[in-house]
Amino acid sequence: MIDVYLDIIQEAAPPSAWRKKVEVYILRGDKIIVGHMKKDNIYMPAGGGVEKGQSLAQAAIAECLEEVAIRIVNPVLITAETFKVDWYQIIARGEPLSDKSRKRMRKYRGQEIHSMKADFGEIDKRQWGGIDGEKMFPVAMRKNKLISELRKYAPRLNAYRQKIVRML
């Protein structure tokens, strides 16, 4: 009986950990390369969680290769910001959550996002379409076009991303 009670408390308790992640804006000439998720028609910088013992630069290099099949060079931190994620509001609005997001919901309170810029190195066709199941493809866009695409969804987070794009 006590196990059931502890499970209920754990489900209801807000998580206290923060997820540390990188988002990388890849520069190539006067364009910025971001990932495009065709299924949802969403554009976003390549990125993901920073593993324990991994530097931000190492995480940026790994995530760009993993998500958009691009080997980057010269990753540099632009800025960092913390975003609280109210998972319960997301559920109440009826937004669909992937299994990956549901798992994070129980563990993380929000994200500490480290925005980085890096130069384009080369495409690794062996990684094409992403190796983490996200099916992101690289797309090169001019700043104004990317800002316009970012206005279409996730208003708070993408207002932050628009600010970053303007800084590049």
Secondary structure in CASP SS format (residue, H / E / C, confidence):
PFRMAT SS
TARGET T0000
AUTHOR 0000-0000-0000
METHOD secondary structure of the structure
MODEL  1
M C 1.00
I H 1.00
D H 1.00
V H 1.00
Y H 1.00
L H 1.00
D H 1.00
I H 1.00
I H 1.00
Q H 1.00
E H 1.00
A H 1.00
A C 1.00
P C 1.00
P C 1.00
S C 1.00
A E 1.00
W E 1.00
R E 1.00
K E 1.00
K E 1.00
V E 1.00
E E 1.00
V E 1.00
Y E 1.00
I E 1.00
L E 1.00
R E 1.00
G C 1.00
D C 1.00
K E 1.00
I E 1.00
I E 1.00
V E 1.00
G E 1.00
H E 1.00
M E 1.00
K C 1.00
K C 1.00
D C 1.00
N C 1.00
I E 1.00
Y E 1.00
M E 1.00
P C 1.00
A E 1.00
G E 1.00
G E 1.00
G E 1.00
V C 1.00
E C 1.00
K C 1.00
G C 1.00
Q C 1.00
S C 1.00
L H 1.00
A H 1.00
Q H 1.00
A H 1.00
A H 1.00
I H 1.00
A H 1.00
E H 1.00
C H 1.00
L H 1.00
E H 1.00
E H 1.00
V H 1.00
A C 1.00
I E 1.00
R E 1.00
I E 1.00
V E 1.00
N E 1.00
P E 1.00
V E 1.00
L E 1.00
I E 1.00
T E 1.00
A E 1.00
E E 1.00
T E 1.00
F E 1.00
K E 1.00
V C 1.00
D C 1.00
W H 1.00
Y H 1.00
Q H 1.00
I H 1.00
I H 1.00
A H 1.00
R C 1.00
G C 1.00
E C 1.00
P C 1.00
L C 1.00
S C 1.00
D H 1.00
K H 1.00
S H 1.00
R H 1.00
K H 1.00
R H 1.00
M H 1.00
R H 1.00
K H 1.00
Y E 1.00
R E 1.00
G E 1.00
Q E 1.00
E E 1.00
I E 1.00
H E 1.00
S E 1.00
M E 1.00
K E 1.00
A E 1.00
D E 1.00
F E 1.00
G E 1.00
E E 1.00
I E 1.00
D C 1.00
K H 1.00
R H 1.00
Q H 1.00
W C 1.00
G C 1.00
G C 1.00
I C 1.00
D C 1.00
G C 1.00
E C 1.00
K C 1.00
M E 1.00
F E 1.00
P E 1.00
V E 1.00
A E 1.00
M E 1.00
R C 1.00
K H 1.00
N H 1.00
K H 1.00
L H 1.00
I H 1.00
S H 1.00
E H 1.00
L H 1.00
R C 1.00
K C 1.00
Y C 1.00
A C 1.00
P H 1.00
R H 1.00
L H 1.00
N H 1.00
A H 1.00
Y H 1.00
R H 1.00
Q H 1.00
K H 1.00
I H 1.00
V H 1.00
R H 1.00
M H 1.00
L C 1.00
END
